[in-house]
Amino acid sequence: MGYFKDILKYEKKYRKFTVLNIVFNIFYAIFNVLSVLAFIPVLGILFEREQKVSIKPVYEGIGNAGDFIKNNFYYFISQKIDNDGNIKTLVFICLLALSLFFLKNFFRYLASYVITFLRTGIVKDLRDNLYSKIVELPLSYFTEKRKGDIIARMTSDVQEVENSILSSVQVIVREPLTVIISISIMLYMSLQLTLFVFILLPVSGFIISSISKKLKSKSKKAQKETGNFLSFIEETLSGLRIIKGFNAEKVIEDKFITSTQNFKKLTTSVFHRQTLASPMSEFLGSATIIAILWYGGSEVLSNTSALQPDEFFGYIVLFYTVLNPIKLITTTFYNIQKGEASAERIMSVLNTENSIKDKPNATIKEDFNNQIEFRNISFKYKDEFVLENFSLTINKGETVALVGQSGSGKSTLANLITRFYDVNKGEVIIDENNIKDITKKSLRDLMGIVSQDSILFNDAIANNIKLGTQNATDEAILEAAKIANADEFIQNLPNKYNTNIGDSGNILSGGQKQRLSIARAVLKNPPIMILDEATSALDTESEQLVQVALEKMMQNRTSLVIAHRLSTIQKADKIVVMKKGKIVEQGKHDELLAKKGEYFKLVSMQSLS
């Protein structure tokens, strides 16, 4: 139940609703028991199966309080029968019973009403915290996780927690109160018979718990499979063009069907075990009642029990009142076991430690003055080092280009300078400050990023451009778009800067999306610009437009350019040629060509292609 407790920690914020729920449920439990007890002895008197009480009882201390209350009630009814007659007393009893049932259900409604605020509040907080955690966690976390699995944890897992665990909170509070009050009265009525009941109930409990052992593990597998087929859906929507182009619909569909078939088997098993809880507990309860009838009836008939026949009948009805709460508690136990699997998956995300976080004494760096230095850094994503003992200095105002084959470590440097990842050894220095000593926010405020993939959002063009500069004016957005050569095509769109560009900017061409990405970086106006293969996915015409925009953007800035197309970096102040995580050459374009080394080979290969 550890994860159940973790979920309930969110209850603290909504404590007032918990308190109200408990208060209303106490009243519900009291009226629930009274609605059963009130008319049983009364009918005994009414139909003359119980001796009337003609002398008003006298209070003789706390030890006899139960008898005093009971005899007072008998005396009241006896007086009413004598004064008003049997028929009027029967009407009174019916109205009393109706009032008790009304109050019982009224407080039940109030308890359910206030607990709704607790349930919906905790669900909202769980989703908010999950989203916040996902945004906070480093990129390395998501290289090992499937998107569909993350989405499943935020949707179906949270929903399962609400349905299984939070819906059970009401039962956990309400039904035990009913059981406690009922059993307390049962103990008062007959200690011997109630002890006999306590011998039978653990046997029933053992049988029920043995059925539920595998429920949690099956539920966990089912939720994991949910993540798998959500991943299939996400991948299918992203790669539909390729799937159709390669006539691979059947292949992908077969994978999806296999996943849903596994999910069907797991959920069928879970539901079968879950639905077994109610009938099994009802059967065991009925068996317990029959055992009580045999044992208690034998005692009453042989006159060895203090219970009178009417009281024994009342005892049986009272025990039957306890059965339904016990059955609900049993079903709730199953539900919690089912929900525990989802709670575990949620808490595993929320409890994940962020390996890239600010130091307690991290400083805020507001400007960039001198240079960036990679000082003897080594880094690996998994087992093998991508960079080892690597050093490079970039002076303020310089444009430094990184070139080399795929896997040489170019993009890794961009990931390290922005602290998307942390170096394993060495230091990344900005103005003699280790970037680990600077707050992540202030570090990234110094940088603008234009990546190979134009990451845009399903929103208006203006909102995409001002993503990192929310207080930007319309004039500033327009100026940034002009610098990025984007204003011309934006003006031709139906709603201009208020045009919604669709999912991932799908209504735009590749070159248009990239120019919006540049406009976004321009508007931020950072002193350091990082361009990670910003033109590699573009056609020649788009590349020329984007290249002009990039050159405008890089003016008076320090730029780290990762380039695949070498034609885009000929004007760089320094070109660094990388191979297997090491620098093999560096210099200006003409100098490196004259050396006839690695850079010359790269240029020659691109010229031939």
C-alpha positions in Angstrom: 0.0 0.0 0.0 3.1 2.3 -0.2 2.0 4.0 -3.4 -1.5 4.4 -2.1 0.0 6.4 0.8 2.0 8.5 -1.7 -1.1 9.4 -3.5 -2.9 10.3 -0.3 -0.1 12.8 0.6 -1.9 15.1 -1.9 -4.9 15.1 0.4 -3.3 17.6 2.8 -4.2 20.5 0.5 -7.8 19.5 0.7 -8.0 18.6 4.4 -11.2 20.5 5.0 -13.1 18.3 2.6 -11.7 15.2 4.3 -12.8 16.5 7.7 -16.3 17.3 6.4 -16.5 13.9 4.7 -15.6 12.1 8.0 -18.2 14.2 10.0 -20.9 13.4 7.4 -20.0 9.8 7.3 -20.2 9.5 11.1 -23.8 10.8 10.9 -24.4 8.4 8.0 -23.1 5.4 9.9 -25.2 6.3 13.0 -28.4 6.8 11.1 -27.7 3.7 9.0 -27.6 1.5 12.2 -30.5 3.3 13.8 -32.6 2.8 10.8 -32.3 -0.9 11.2 -32.5 -1.1 15.0 -35.3 1.4 15.7 -38.3 -0.6 14.6 -37.3 -4.2 15.5 -37.9 -4.0 19.3 -40.8 -1.6 18.6 -42.6 -4.1 16.4 -42.1 -6.7 19.1 -44.0 -4.5 21.6 -46.5 -3.4 19.0 -47.5 -7.0 18.1 -47.2 -7.9 21.8 -44.2 -10.2 21.4 -42.2 -8.1 23.9 -43.3 -7.1 27.4 -44.3 -3.5 27.7 -42.2 -1.2 29.9 -44.7 0.6 32.2 -42.2 2.1 34.8 -39.9 4.9 33.6 -36.2 3.6 33.8 -33.8 5.3 36.2 -30.2 6.1 35.2 -27.8 4.0 37.2 -24.4 5.1 35.8 -22.3 4.8 32.6 -22.1 1.0 33.0 -25.8 0.6 32.4 -26.2 3.4 29.8 -27.1 0.9 27.0 -29.9 -0.6 29.0 -31.1 2.8 30.1 -31.4 4.1 26.5 -33.0 0.8 25.3 -35.6 0.7 28.2 -36.3 4.5 27.8 -37.2 3.8 24.2 -39.4 0.8 25.2 -41.1 2.9 27.8 -41.8 5.7 25.3 -43.4 3.3 22.8 -45.3 1.6 25.5 -46.8 4.9 26.7 -47.6 5.9 23.1 -49.4 2.6 22.5 -51.4 3.1 25.7 -52.3 6.7 24.9 -52.7 6.7 21.1 -53.4 3.0 20.3 -51.6 0.5 18.0 -52.5 2.1 14.6 -51.3 5.6 15.4 -48.1 4.2 17.0 -47.5 2.1 13.9 -47.9 5.3 11.8 -45.4 7.0 14.1 -42.9 4.1 13.8 -43.2 4.2 10.0 -42.6 8.0 9.9 -39.7 7.6 12.4 -38.1 4.9 10.2 -38.7 7.0 7.1 -37.0 10.0 8.8 -34.0 7.8 9.8 -33.6 6.5 6.2 -33.9 10.1 4.9 -31.2 11.4 7.3 -29.0 8.4 6.5 -29.1 9.1 2.8 -28.9 12.9 3.2 -25.6 12.6 5.1 -24.4 10.0 2.5 -25.1 12.5 -0.2 -23.3 15.3 1.7 -20.3 13.0 2.3 -20.1 12.1 -1.5 -20.6 15.8 -2.4 -17.6 17.1 -0.4 -15.3 14.1 -1.3 -15.7 15.0 -5.0 -13.6 18.2 -4.4 -10.9 16.0 -2.9 -10.9 13.5 -5.8 -10.9 16.1 -8.6 -8.4 18.2 -6.8 -5.9 15.4 -6.3 -6.3 14.3 -10.0 -5.6 17.8 -11.1 -2.6 18.1 -8.9 -1.2 14.7 -10.0 -1.5 15.7 -13.7 0.0 19.2 -13.0 2.9 17.7 -11.1 3.5 15.0 -13.7 3.6 17.6 -16.5 5.9 19.8 -14.4 8.2 16.9 -13.7 8.2 15.9 -17.4 9.2 19.4 -18.4 11.8 19.5 -15.6 13.5 16.1 -16.3 16.6 16.1 -18.5 16.6 15.0 -22.1 18.5 11.8 -21.1 15.4 10.5 -19.3 13.3 10.6 -22.5 15.9 8.8 -24.6 15.1 5.6 -22.6 11.3 6.1 -22.4 8.6 5.7 -25.1 6.4 8.8 -25.6 3.3 6.6 -25.5 4.3 5.3 -22.1 4.7 8.8 -20.7 1.3 9.8 -22.2 -0.3 6.7 -20.7 1.0 7.6 -17.2 -0.6 11.1 -17.5 -3.9 9.8 -18.9 -5.0 6.2 -18.3 -2.8 5.7 -15.1 -4.1 8.9 -13.5 -7.7 7.9 -14.5 -7.1 4.5 -13.0 -5.9 6.1 -9.7 -9.1 8.2 -9.6 -11.4 5.2 -10.4 -9.6 2.7 -8.2 -8.0 4.6 -5.3 -9.6 7.9 -4.9 -13.1 6.5 -5.3 -12.2 4.1 -2.6 -11.4 6.9 -0.1 -15.1 7.3 0.5 -15.6 3.6 1.3 -12.5 3.5 3.5 -13.9 6.3 5.6 -17.6 5.5 5.6 -17.9 1.7 5.8 -15.5 1.0 8.7 -17.5 3.5 10.8 -20.7 1.5 10.1 -18.9 -1.7 10.9 -17.4 -0.3 14.2 -20.8 1.1 15.4 -22.6 -2.1 14.4 -20.1 -4.5 16.0 -20.0 -2.3 19.1 -23.8 -2.8 19.5 -23.4 -6.5 18.6 -20.9 -6.9 21.4 -23.3 -5.2 23.8 -26.1 -7.5 22.7 -24.1 -10.8 22.9 -20.4 -11.0 23.6 -20.3 -14.8 23.2 -22.0 -14.7 19.7 -19.9 -11.8 18.5 -16.7 -13.6 19.5 -18.0 -16.5 17.4 -18.4 -14.1 14.5 -14.8 -12.9 14.9 -13.6 -16.5 14.5 -15.4 -16.9 11.2 -14.5 -13.5 9.6 -10.7 -14.0 9.5 -11.3 -17.3 7.6 -13.4 -15.4 5.0 -10.7 -12.6 4.9 -8.0 -15.2 4.2 -9.9 -16.7 1.3 -10.6 -13.3 -0.2 -7.0 -12.0 0.1 -5.7 -15.2 -1.6 -7.7 -14.5 -4.7 -6.3 -10.9 -5.0 -2.6 -11.8 -4.8 -1.9 -11.5 -8.6 -4.3 -8.6 -9.2 -1.6 -5.9 -8.7 1.0 -7.5 -11.0 -1.6 -8.1 -13.7 -2.8 -4.5 -13.5 0.8 -3.2 -13.8 1.4 -5.3 -16.9 -1.9 -4.0 -18.4 -1.0 -0.4 -17.8 2.4 -1.0 -19.3 0.8 -2.5 -22.4 -1.4 0.6 -22.6 1.8 2.7 -23.0 2.9 0.3 -25.7 -0.1 0.7 -27.9 -0.3 4.5 -27.3 3.3 4.6 -28.5 2.2 2.7 -31.7 -0.5 5.3 -32.3 1.9 8.2 -31.8 4.5 6.6 -34.1 1.9 5.8 -36.7 0.6 9.4 -36.8 4.2 10.7 -37.0 5.3 8.3 -39.7 2.2 7.8 -41.8 3.9 9.1 -44.9 6.6 6.5 -44.6 4.2 3.7 -43.7 2.1 4.3 -46.7 5.2 4.9 -49.0 6.6 1.5 -48.1 3.2 -0.3 -48.1 3.8 -1.2 -44.5 0.3 -0.7 -43.2 -0.2 -4.4 -42.5 3.2 -4.7 -40.7 2.4 -1.8 -38.4 -1.3 -3.0 -37.9 -0.1 -6.5 -36.9 2.2 -5.0 -34.3 -0.7 -2.9 -32.9 -3.1 -5.9 -32.9 -0.5 -8.0 -31.0 -0.3 -5.2 -28.4 -4.0 -4.8 -28.0 -4.4 -8.6 -27.9 -2.0 -8.8 -24.9 -3.9 -5.9 -23.3 -7.2 -7.8 -23.8 -5.8 -10.9 -22.1 -4.4 -9.0 -19.1 -7.5 -6.8 -18.6 -9.8 -9.8 -18.9 -7.8 -11.5 -16.1 -7.9 -8.4 -14.0 -11.6 -7.9 -14.5 -12.3 -11.6 -13.7 -10.5 -11.4 -10.4 -12.0 -8.1 -9.6 -15.6 -9.2 -10.3 -15.0 -12.3 -8.2 -14.6 -10.1 -5.1 -18.3 -9.2 -4.7 -20.0 -12.6 -5.2 -17.3 -14.4 -3.2 -17.6 -12.0 -0.2 -21.4 -12.2 -0.4 -21.3 -16.0 -0.4 -18.9 -16.1 2.5 -21.1 -13.5 4.3 -24.2 -15.7 3.8 -22.3 -18.7 5.0 -21.3 -16.7 8.1 -25.0 -15.8 8.7 -26.1 -19.5 8.4 -23.3 -20.4 10.9 -24.6 -17.7 13.3 -28.2 -18.9 12.9 -27.1 -22.4 13.7 -24.9 -21.5 16.7 -26.9 -18.6 18.1 -30.3 -20.3 17.4 -29.1 -23.4 19.2 -28.2 -21.2 22.2 -31.5 -19.3 22.2 -33.6 -22.4 21.8 -31.8 -24.2 24.6 -32.2 -21.1 26.8 -28.4 -20.9 27.4 -28.1 -17.4 25.8 -29.0 -14.1 27.4 -30.6 -13.1 24.1 -34.4 -13.2 23.7 -35.8 -14.5 20.4 -36.7 -10.9 19.3 -33.2 -9.7 20.2 -31.6 -12.6 18.4 -33.6 -11.7 15.3 -32.4 -8.1 15.7 -28.8 -9.3 16.1 -29.1 -11.2 12.8 -30.5 -8.2 10.9 -27.7 -6.0 12.4 -25.1 -8.5 11.3 -26.6 -8.5 7.8 -26.3 -4.6 7.9 -22.5 -5.1 8.6 -22.2 -7.5 5.6 -22.6 -4.9 2.9 -19.9 -2.6 4.3 -17.6 -5.5 4.6 -18.4 -6.5 1.0 -17.7 -2.9 -0.1 -14.4 -2.9 1.9 -13.4 -6.1 0.2 -14.2 -4.8 -3.3 -12.3 -1.6 -2.3 -9.3 -3.7 -1.4 -9.4 -5.2 -4.9 -9.7 -1.7 -6.4 -6.8 -0.4 -4.5 -4.6 -3.4 -5.5 -5.6 -2.6 -9.1 -4.9 1.1 -8.7 -1.6 0.5 -6.9 0.0 -0.6 -10.2 -0.9 2.7 -11.8 0.1 4.7 -8.7 3.5 3.0 -8.8 3.9 4.0 -12.5 2.9 7.6 -11.6 5.2 7.9 -8.6 8.1 6.4 -10.4 8.0 9.5 -12.6 7.4 12.0 -9.8 10.1 10.4 -7.7 12.7 10.4 -10.5 15.7 12.5 -9.4 16.7 15.2 -11.8 20.4 14.7 -12.4 20.7 18.2 -13.9 19.7 20.8 -11.3 20.9 24.0 -9.9 23.4 24.1 -7.0 21.9 25.6 -3.8 24.4 28.6 -4.3 24.1 28.9 -8.1 24.6 32.4 -9.4 22.5 34.3 -11.9 24.6 35.3 -14.9 23.1 38.2 -16.8 25.6 38.9 -19.6 28.4 37.3 -21.7 31.7 39.2 -21.8 34.7 37.2 -22.9 34.7 33.6 -24.0 33.3 30.0 -23.9 35.7 27.2 -23.1 35.3 23.5 -23.3 38.1 22.4 -20.9 39.3 18.8 -21.2 35.7 17.5 -21.3 34.7 13.8 -21.7 31.1 12.7 -22.2 29.2 9.5 -23.0 25.5 8.8 -23.5 25.7 5.2 -22.4 28.9 3.1 -22.5 31.3 4.6 -25.1 32.7 8.1 -24.9 31.5 10.4 -27.6 34.0 13.1 -26.5 37.2 12.4 -24.6 39.6 15.1 -23.3 38.1 17.6 -25.7 39.1 21.3 -25.5 37.9 24.3 -27.5 37.7 28.0 -26.9 35.2 30.3 -28.6 35.9 34.1 -28.1 33.1 36.6 -27.9 31.9 37.8 -31.3 33.4 34.8 -33.1 31.5 32.4 -35.4 32.9 29.0 -34.8 31.7 26.1 -37.1 31.9 22.4 -36.2 32.0 20.0 -39.1 32.6 16.3 -39.5 31.0 13.0 -40.1 27.8 11.9 -38.2 28.7 10.7 -34.7 31.8 12.8 -34.4 30.3 14.7 -31.4 29.2 18.0 -33.0 25.6 18.1 -31.7 26.8 16.7 -28.3 28.7 20.0 -27.8 25.5 22.0 -28.3 23.8 19.7 -25.8 26.6 20.3 -23.2 26.9 24.0 -23.5 23.1 24.4 -22.9 23.3 21.8 -20.0 20.8 19.5 -21.6 23.4 17.0 -20.5 26.2 17.3 -18.0 29.8 16.4 -18.8 31.2 13.3 -17.2 34.7 14.9 -16.8 36.1 18.3 -17.3 34.4 21.7 -17.4 32.3 23.9 -19.7 33.3 27.5 -18.8 31.6 30.8 -19.7 33.6 33.9 -18.6 35.6 31.8 -16.1 32.3 30.5 -14.6 31.7 26.8 -14.6 28.2 26.5 -16.1 27.3 24.1 -13.2 27.7 27.1 -10.9 25.2 29.2 -12.9 21.4 28.8 -12.7 20.1 26.9 -15.7 17.6 29.6 -16.5 20.1 32.4 -16.6 22.5 30.2 -18.6 19.8 29.5 -21.2 18.7 33.1 -21.2 22.1 33.8 -22.8 21.5 31.5 -25.7 19.3 31.2 -28.7 18.8 27.8 -30.4 17.9 27.0 -34.0 17.9 23.2 -34.5 17.7 21.0 -37.6 14.1 20.1 -36.7 11.9 23.2 -36.6 10.0 22.6 -33.4 6.8 24.6 -33.6 3.6 24.3 -31.7 -0.1 24.2 -32.6 -0.7 27.9 -32.0 -0.6 31.2 -33.8 2.5 32.4 -35.6 3.0 35.3 -33.2 2.8 33.0 -30.2 5.4 30.7 -31.7 7.8 33.5 -32.4 7.5 35.0 -28.8 7.7 31.6 -27.1 10.8 32.6 -25.1 9.9 36.3 -24.9 6.3 36.5 -23.7 6.3 40.3 -23.1 7.4 41.1 -26.7 5.5 43.8 -28.6 3.9 43.3 -32.0 6.5 45.7 -33.4 9.3 43.5 -32.0 7.7 40.3 -33.4 7.4 42.0 -36.8 11.0 43.1 -36.8 12.3 39.6 -35.8 10.2 38.1 -38.6 11.7 40.6 -41.1 15.3 39.7 -40.0 14.4 36.0 -40.5 13.0 36.7 -44.0 9.7 35.3 -42.7 7.4 38.4 -42.9 6.9 38.1 -46.6 5.2 34.6 -46.4 3.4 35.5 -43.2 1.7 38.5 -44.8 0.2 36.1 -47.4 -1.4 33.9 -44.8 -5.2 34.3 -44.1 -4.8 35.7 -40.6 -1.2 36.9 -41.0 0.5 36.7 -37.5 -2.6 35.3 -35.9 -2.7 32.3 -38.3 -2.7 28.9 -36.5 0.0 26.8 -38.1 -1.5 23.4 -37.0 0.3 20.4 -35.4 4.1 20.9 -35.6 3.4 23.8 -38.1 2.1 21.4 -40.8 0.5 24.1 -42.9 4.0 25.6 -43.6 6.9 24.4 -45.8 10.2 23.3 -44.3 11.9 26.6 -45.2 9.0 28.6 -43.7 9.1 26.6 -40.5 12.8 27.1 -40.2 12.5 30.9 -40.7 10.0 31.0 -37.9 12.5 29.2 -35.7 15.1 31.8 -36.6 12.6 34.6 -35.9 12.0 33.1 -32.5 15.7 33.1 -31.8 16.1 36.6 -33.1 13.4 38.0 -30.9 15.0 36.5 -27.8 18.1 38.5 -28.8 20.7 36.4 -26.9 24.4 37.1 -27.0 25.2 33.5 -27.9 23.6 31.7 -30.8 23.7 27.9 -31.4 22.8 26.6 -34.8 22.5 22.9 -35.0 22.4 21.9 -38.7 19.8 24.6 -39.3 19.7 24.2 -43.1 20.5 20.5 -43.6 16.8 19.6 -44.2 16.1 22.3 -46.7 16.0 22.5 -50.5 18.5 24.8 -52.3 16.1 27.8 -52.6 14.9 27.6 -49.0 18.5 27.2 -47.8 19.5 30.4 -49.5 16.7 32.3 -47.9 17.4 30.8 -44.5 21.2 31.3 -44.9 20.6 35.0 -45.5 18.4 35.1 -42.4 21.0 33.3 -40.4 23.8 35.7 -41.4 21.6 38.7 -40.4 20.9 37.0 -37.1 24.6 36.1 -36.3 25.8 39.7 -36.7 27.4 41.0 -33.5 26.8 37.7 -31.8 28.9 34.8 -30.7 27.8 31.8 -32.7 28.4 28.0 -32.5 27.4 26.6 -35.9 27.1 22.8 -36.4 27.0 22.3 -40.1 26.4 19.4 -42.4 26.3 21.5 -45.6 29.7 23.1 -45.8 28.6 25.9 -48.1 26.8 27.5 -45.1 30.0 28.0 -43.0 32.5 29.4 -45.4 32.5 32.8 -43.7 33.0 31.4 -40.2 35.9 32.9 -38.2 37.0 29.4 -37.3 36.1 26.0 -38.7 36.7 23.0 -36.4 36.9 19.6 -38.1 36.0 16.7 -35.8 36.4 13.0 -36.1 35.4 10.4 -33.4 35.1 13.1 -30.7 38.5 14.8 -31.4 39.6 17.9 -33.3 41.7 16.9 -36.3 41.9 20.4 -38.0 40.9 23.9 -37.3 41.2 27.2 -39.2 39.5 29.4 -41.8 37.9 27.9 -44.9 40.7 28.8 -47.3 43.4 27.7 -44.9 41.9 24.3 -44.4 41.4 23.8 -48.1 45.0 24.6 -48.7 46.0 21.9 -46.2 44.3 19.2 -48.4 43.3 17.3 -45.2 40.0 16.1 -43.7 38.2 19.4 -44.5 39.3 19.2 -48.1 38.0 15.6 -48.3 34.6 16.7 -46.9 34.3 19.6 -49.3 35.3 17.4 -52.2 32.7 14.8 -51.4 30.0 17.4 -51.1 31.1 19.0 -54.4 31.0 15.6 -56.2 27.5 14.8 -54.7 
